[in-house]
C-alpha cells in the first residue's frame, strides 16, 4: 500500500482539514503553512500576511482507494476557487486557493482537472487556483490540529464548516466515511 501526499490551500485550514478527514483513503490530514518564504512561521505571522504562506493542509492518501483526481474534484467543489485571497468572510493572501504539486504527474493532473472544472460551467467566474511546485510545509500550532472535531460547537464551525461537511456527504457519498 503506497501512500502519496499532496498539499492544498483553499481558505481556512480548519475547514479543509475537516472535509478531507472524512474521505475514504485519506489516512492523515495536517494543518499548516505553505507557499511562503519564512521558515517556521506562526499563525499570527501568517495572519498578518508577512510570510507569503497560505493556510494549507497536508493530505496523506492511498491512491488505490481515492485518486489524486478525486481529491482535486472534492477540493474544487468544496471551496470557491474563483475568489482571489478570499473564502467567504476570510480575507487575505493566507486564504488563497493553491494546489502544491510534488511531481510532474501531479502537476499535469492538477492542470487538467482545473481546466475540466473551468469548462464545466460550475462557476461563472474564472478559476484563480494556483498550481505551483511544493517547496515547504510547516505544521501549524497544535491547537489548530483536528480543530473542527474538537470544537464542533464553536459558532464558526457550525456556520461555516458544518454546511461544507453536509455538502461533502451529499455530493460524494461513495468517497466519505464517518469519524
KOLTI-388318 format. One record per residue (C-alpha): residue number from 0; x, y, z; residue in three letters. Coordinates in pm, 1 decimal. Layout:
N
r i->NUM | px->X | py->Y | pz->Z | aa->ala
...
***
This chain:
179
r i->0 | px->0.0 | py->0.0 | pz->0.0 | aa->unk
r i->1 | px->187.7 | py->302.6 | pz->-133.7 | aa->unk
r i->2 | px->82.2 | py->633.9 | pz->18.5 | aa->unk
r i->3 | px->100.4 | py->965.1 | pz->-161.8 | aa->unk
r i->4 | px->93.9 | py->1319.5 | pz->-35.8 | aa->unk
r i->5 | px->-47.6 | py->1649.8 | pz->-157.2 | aa->unk
r i->6 | px->-74.9 | py->1996.7 | pz->-9.9 | aa->unk
r i->7 | px->-388.6 | py->2202.8 | pz->-77.5 | aa->unk
r i->8 | px->-481.3 | py->2554.9 | pz->27.5 | aa->unk
r i->9 | px->-844.1 | py->2656.0 | pz->-3.4 | aa->unk
r i->10 | px->-926.1 | py->2900.3 | pz->269.8 | aa->unk
r i->11 | px->-925.1 | py->2833.2 | pz->641.2 | aa->unk
r i->12 | px->-741.5 | py->2510.5 | pz->718.0 | aa->unk
r i->13 | px->-997.5 | py->2422.3 | pz->985.1 | aa->unk
r i->14 | px->-1249.4 | py->2385.3 | pz->700.7 | aa->unk
r i->15 | px->-1034.1 | py->2194.2 | pz->455.7 | aa->unk
r i->16 | px->-895.0 | py->1963.7 | pz->725.4 | aa->unk
r i->17 | px->-1247.1 | py->1869.0 | pz->839.8 | aa->unk
r i->18 | px->-1353.7 | py->1789.5 | pz->482.7 | aa->unk
r i->19 | px->-1056.5 | py->1577.2 | pz->379.9 | aa->unk
r i->20 | px->-1050.7 | py->1382.6 | pz->709.0 | aa->unk
r i->21 | px->-1387.9 | py->1242.3 | pz->604.4 | aa->unk
r i->22 | px->-1270.0 | py->1083.7 | pz->279.4 | aa->unk
r i->23 | px->-1205.2 | py->712.1 | pz->243.4 | aa->unk
r i->24 | px->-840.7 | py->652.3 | pz->157.8 | aa->unk
r i->25 | px->-716.7 | py->961.6 | pz->341.9 | aa->unk
r i->26 | px->-507.2 | py->844.2 | pz->635.0 | aa->unk
r i->27 | px->-379.2 | py->1175.8 | pz->769.1 | aa->unk
r i->28 | px->-451.0 | py->1547.4 | pz->737.5 | aa->unk
r i->29 | px->-221.7 | py->1805.2 | pz->897.1 | aa->unk
r i->30 | px->-293.5 | py->2177.6 | pz->911.0 | aa->unk
r i->31 | px->-2.0 | py->2406.2 | pz->837.7 | aa->unk
r i->32 | px->151.3 | py->2674.0 | pz->622.3 | aa->unk
r i->33 | px->299.4 | py->2653.8 | pz->273.6 | aa->unk
r i->34 | px->393.8 | py->2868.4 | pz->-21.0 | aa->unk
r i->35 | px->588.4 | py->3140.2 | pz->158.4 | aa->unk
r i->36 | px->949.3 | py->3215.3 | pz->233.8 | aa->unk
r i->37 | px->961.1 | py->3241.8 | pz->613.7 | aa->unk
r i->38 | px->1078.5 | py->2930.4 | pz->794.3 | aa->unk
r i->39 | px->863.2 | py->2803.8 | pz->1080.2 | aa->unk
r i->40 | px->600.3 | py->3078.8 | pz->1064.9 | aa->unk
r i->41 | px->347.7 | py->3129.5 | pz->1341.2 | aa->unk
r i->42 | px->-27.4 | py->3166.0 | pz->1294.7 | aa->unk
r i->43 | px->-0.1 | py->3531.7 | pz->1394.1 | aa->unk
r i->44 | px->268.1 | py->3597.5 | pz->1129.8 | aa->unk
r i->45 | px->70.4 | py->3417.2 | pz->858.6 | aa->unk
r i->46 | px->-246.3 | py->3606.0 | pz->959.0 | aa->unk
r i->47 | px->-58.9 | py->3936.2 | pz->926.3 | aa->unk
r i->48 | px->32.8 | py->3837.0 | pz->569.6 | aa->unk
r i->49 | px->401.5 | py->3890.2 | pz->641.1 | aa->unk
r i->50 | px->522.5 | py->3542.2 | pz->541.2 | aa->unk
r i->51 | px->376.5 | py->3471.2 | pz->196.6 | aa->unk
r i->52 | px->232.4 | py->3145.0 | pz->331.6 | aa->unk
r i->53 | px->-120.7 | py->3015.4 | pz->279.6 | aa->unk
r i->54 | px->-316.6 | py->2813.0 | pz->531.6 | aa->unk
r i->55 | px->-258.2 | py->2467.4 | pz->386.3 | aa->unk
r i->56 | px->-341.0 | py->2106.6 | pz->460.2 | aa->unk
r i->57 | px->-101.7 | py->1819.7 | pz->405.1 | aa->unk
r i->58 | px->-300.3 | py->1515.0 | pz->294.4 | aa->unk
r i->59 | px->-164.0 | py->1160.1 | pz->305.2 | aa->unk
r i->60 | px->-376.1 | py->926.7 | pz->95.4 | aa->unk
r i->61 | px->-386.2 | py->581.3 | pz->-60.7 | aa->unk
r i->62 | px->-430.0 | py->621.8 | pz->-439.0 | aa->unk
r i->63 | px->-569.4 | py->267.0 | pz->-455.1 | aa->unk
r i->64 | px->-869.7 | py->388.6 | pz->-252.9 | aa->unk
r i->65 | px->-903.2 | py->753.1 | pz->-361.8 | aa->unk
r i->66 | px->-732.6 | py->904.3 | pz->-662.7 | aa->unk
r i->67 | px->-548.4 | py->1233.6 | pz->-670.4 | aa->unk
r i->68 | px->-801.4 | py->1340.7 | pz->-932.1 | aa->unk
r i->69 | px->-1093.9 | py->1269.1 | pz->-696.2 | aa->unk
r i->70 | px->-921.8 | py->1464.9 | pz->-416.1 | aa->unk
r i->71 | px->-896.5 | py->1760.5 | pz->-653.5 | aa->unk
r i->72 | px->-1260.2 | py->1727.7 | pz->-753.5 | aa->unk
r i->73 | px->-1358.5 | py->1748.0 | pz->-385.4 | aa->unk
r i->74 | px->-1120.2 | py->2041.1 | pz->-340.4 | aa->unk
r i->75 | px->-1268.7 | py->2239.2 | pz->-630.1 | aa->unk
r i->76 | px->-1629.4 | py->2173.9 | pz->-529.7 | aa->unk
r i->77 | px->-1597.4 | py->2247.9 | pz->-157.9 | aa->unk
r i->78 | px->-1434.8 | py->2589.9 | pz->-167.5 | aa->unk
r i->79 | px->-1470.7 | py->2886.1 | pz->-402.5 | aa->unk
r i->80 | px->-1176.7 | py->2867.7 | pz->-644.3 | aa->unk
r i->81 | px->-1283.1 | py->3190.5 | pz->-816.6 | aa->unk
r i->82 | px->-1203.3 | py->3441.5 | pz->-542.8 | aa->unk
r i->83 | px->-854.8 | py->3586.6 | pz->-508.0 | aa->unk
r i->84 | px->-726.6 | py->3576.9 | pz->-150.0 | aa->unk
r i->85 | px->-1069.8 | py->3513.9 | pz->-1.6 | aa->unk
r i->86 | px->-1309.5 | py->3242.9 | pz->112.5 | aa->unk
r i->87 | px->-1634.4 | py->3392.7 | pz->235.3 | aa->unk
r i->88 | px->-1557.7 | py->3637.0 | pz->516.7 | aa->unk
r i->89 | px->-1198.6 | py->3509.9 | pz->547.0 | aa->unk
r i->90 | px->-991.8 | py->3763.7 | pz->352.7 | aa->unk
r i->91 | px->-616.2 | py->3777.7 | pz->296.5 | aa->unk
r i->92 | px->-344.3 | py->3608.3 | pz->93.0 | aa->unk
r i->93 | px->-330.4 | py->3328.0 | pz->352.8 | aa->unk
r i->94 | px->-673.7 | py->3217.3 | pz->224.2 | aa->unk
r i->95 | px->-577.4 | py->3188.2 | pz->-142.4 | aa->unk
r i->96 | px->-653.2 | py->2877.1 | pz->-346.5 | aa->unk
r i->97 | px->-343.4 | py->2668.8 | pz->-428.8 | aa->unk
r i->98 | px->-251.2 | py->2317.5 | pz->-533.0 | aa->unk
r i->99 | px->110.0 | py->2246.5 | pz->-436.5 | aa->unk
r i->100 | px->222.4 | py->1962.4 | pz->-663.4 | aa->unk
r i->101 | px->503.6 | py->1718.4 | pz->-579.7 | aa->unk
r i->102 | px->588.9 | py->1587.9 | pz->-926.2 | aa->unk
r i->103 | px->512.1 | py->1629.5 | pz->-1295.9 | aa->unk
r i->104 | px->228.1 | py->1376.1 | pz->-1282.8 | aa->unk
r i->105 | px->51.2 | py->1572.4 | pz->-1006.2 | aa->unk
r i->106 | px->105.7 | py->1897.5 | pz->-1198.6 | aa->unk
r i->107 | px->-44.6 | py->1753.6 | pz->-1517.2 | aa->unk
r i->108 | px->-341.4 | py->1609.5 | pz->-1327.6 | aa->unk
r i->109 | px->-398.7 | py->1937.6 | pz->-1139.5 | aa->unk
r i->110 | px->-385.8 | py->2141.5 | pz->-1460.7 | aa->unk
r i->111 | px->-624.1 | py->1901.1 | pz->-1637.4 | aa->unk
r i->112 | px->-877.7 | py->1886.8 | pz->-1351.5 | aa->unk
r i->113 | px->-866.6 | py->2265.9 | pz->-1315.2 | aa->unk
r i->114 | px->-940.8 | py->2303.7 | pz->-1688.6 | aa->unk
r i->115 | px->-1222.1 | py->2047.5 | pz->-1670.5 | aa->unk
r i->116 | px->-1384.5 | py->2228.2 | pz->-1376.2 | aa->unk
r i->117 | px->-1343.4 | py->2559.8 | pz->-1558.2 | aa->unk
r i->118 | px->-1509.7 | py->2421.6 | pz->-1873.9 | aa->unk
r i->119 | px->-1789.9 | py->2251.3 | pz->-1677.1 | aa->unk
r i->120 | px->-1958.2 | py->2582.5 | pz->-1603.6 | aa->unk
r i->121 | px->-1995.9 | py->2507.3 | pz->-1231.1 | aa->unk
r i->122 | px->-1856.4 | py->2854.2 | pz->-1162.9 | aa->unk
r i->123 | px->-1950.0 | py->3172.9 | pz->-1350.3 | aa->unk
r i->124 | px->-1619.5 | py->3341.7 | pz->-1277.7 | aa->unk
r i->125 | px->-1274.3 | py->3218.2 | pz->-1385.6 | aa->unk
r i->126 | px->-1089.4 | py->2980.5 | pz->-1154.8 | aa->unk
r i->127 | px->-793.0 | py->3153.5 | pz->-990.4 | aa->unk
r i->128 | px->-644.2 | py->2848.1 | pz->-815.8 | aa->unk
r i->129 | px->-265.9 | py->2846.9 | pz->-845.7 | aa->unk
r i->130 | px->-88.0 | py->2524.1 | pz->-943.5 | aa->unk
r i->131 | px->266.6 | py->2562.2 | pz->-814.1 | aa->unk
r i->132 | px->554.0 | py->2335.8 | pz->-712.5 | aa->unk
r i->133 | px->572.2 | py->2228.5 | pz->-349.8 | aa->unk
r i->134 | px->864.1 | py->2389.8 | pz->-166.3 | aa->unk
r i->135 | px->793.1 | py->2373.7 | pz->205.0 | aa->unk
r i->136 | px->533.7 | py->2287.3 | pz->465.6 | aa->unk
r i->137 | px->533.9 | py->2391.2 | pz->829.1 | aa->unk
r i->138 | px->291.9 | py->2224.4 | pz->1068.3 | aa->unk
r i->139 | px->59.5 | py->2471.1 | pz->1240.0 | aa->unk
r i->140 | px->39.7 | py->2502.8 | pz->1615.7 | aa->unk
r i->141 | px->-115.7 | py->2206.7 | pz->1799.2 | aa->unk
r i->142 | px->-440.4 | py->2388.8 | pz->1877.9 | aa->unk
r i->143 | px->-512.5 | py->2409.9 | pz->1501.1 | aa->unk
r i->144 | px->-483.9 | py->2032.7 | pz->1451.6 | aa->unk
r i->145 | px->-815.0 | py->1844.9 | pz->1432.5 | aa->unk
r i->146 | px->-981.1 | py->2176.2 | pz->1516.1 | aa->unk
r i->147 | px->-1332.6 | py->2105.0 | pz->1394.0 | aa->unk
r i->148 | px->-1358.4 | py->1767.6 | pz->1566.5 | aa->unk
r i->149 | px->-1252.4 | py->1925.3 | pz->1896.2 | aa->unk
r i->150 | px->-1469.4 | py->2239.8 | pz->1861.8 | aa->unk
r i->151 | px->-1792.0 | py->2143.1 | pz->1680.8 | aa->unk
r i->152 | px->-1997.8 | py->2377.9 | pz->1898.6 | aa->unk
r i->153 | px->-1784.8 | py->2681.8 | pz->1812.6 | aa->unk
r i->154 | px->-2006.2 | py->2923.2 | pz->1609.7 | aa->unk
r i->155 | px->-1754.1 | py->2939.3 | pz->1319.9 | aa->unk
r i->156 | px->-1761.0 | py->2560.1 | pz->1292.1 | aa->unk
r i->157 | px->-2139.8 | py->2549.0 | pz->1293.4 | aa->unk
r i->158 | px->-2184.7 | py->2835.2 | pz->1047.6 | aa->unk
r i->159 | px->-1901.8 | py->2764.0 | pz->803.2 | aa->unk
r i->160 | px->-1773.6 | py->2406.9 | pz->837.2 | aa->unk
r i->161 | px->-2097.4 | py->2214.8 | pz->906.7 | aa->unk
r i->162 | px->-2251.6 | py->2316.4 | pz->570.3 | aa->unk
r i->163 | px->-1933.8 | py->2213.8 | pz->386.1 | aa->unk
r i->164 | px->-1938.5 | py->1871.2 | pz->551.2 | aa->unk
r i->165 | px->-2307.2 | py->1827.8 | pz->463.0 | aa->unk
r i->166 | px->-2226.9 | py->1919.3 | pz->102.3 | aa->unk
r i->167 | px->-1938.8 | py->1668.5 | pz->100.6 | aa->unk
r i->168 | px->-2164.4 | py->1382.7 | pz->215.1 | aa->unk
r i->169 | px->-2432.5 | py->1484.3 | pz->-37.2 | aa->unk
r i->170 | px->-2203.8 | py->1523.0 | pz->-340.2 | aa->unk
r i->171 | px->-1950.0 | py->1247.6 | pz->-266.4 | aa->unk
r i->172 | px->-2138.9 | py->974.1 | pz->-78.5 | aa->unk
r i->173 | px->-1922.6 | py->691.0 | pz->-216.6 | aa->unk
r i->174 | px->-1599.7 | py->855.4 | pz->-101.4 | aa->unk
r i->175 | px->-1698.6 | py->958.8 | pz->250.4 | aa->unk
r i->176 | px->-1654.6 | py->794.0 | pz->587.5 | aa->unk
r i->177 | px->-1780.3 | py->875.1 | pz->934.9 | aa->unk
r i->178 | px->-1530.2 | py->971.3 | pz->1201.9 | aa->unk
***
